[in-house]
Amino acid sequence: MQLMTSASDGLLKLWTIKSNECVKTLDEHSEKVWALASNRQGDMLVTGAGDSSILLWKDVTESELEEVREKQEDTILKEQELANLLQQKKYLKAIGLAITLEQPFRVLSVIKGRQLN
């Protein structure tokens, strides 16, 4: 369960109640937030502030988690492809993929351990 709070500094904070931890800070208002309301589903918020702005916020937690999962899956697939390239002795392609994966030590170990043709 989560809780959204507003403050006089214009910040909105999302808290996880179980851990009592602030998991996200939203900074779009330049003055004190006076109003905070959510819809019945709890996936949208409306805020109003002293800066004369009313903002509509949408909960994107699920889509952000999905993006993280997709990136992790993509990284796993690329790491497997890198291992396959090394096993097949396709060193130039392996170096390119290791650079893409931001694994400079793997690049160095391929260059040091193999003579490139």
HELIX and SHEET records of a PDB file:
HELIX    1   1 THR A   61  GLN A   87  1                                  27    
HELIX    2   2 TYR A   91  THR A  100  1                                  10    
HELIX    3   3 PRO A  104  GLY A  113  1                                  10    
SHEET    1   A 3 GLN A   2  SER A   6  0                                        
SHEET    2   A 3 LEU A  12  THR A  16 -1                                        
SHEET    3   A 3 GLU A  21  LEU A  26 -1                                        
SHEET    1   B 3 VAL A  33  SER A  38  0                                        
SHEET    2   B 3 MET A  44  ALA A  49 -1                                        
SHEET    3   B 3 ILE A  54  LYS A  58 -1                                        
END                                                                             
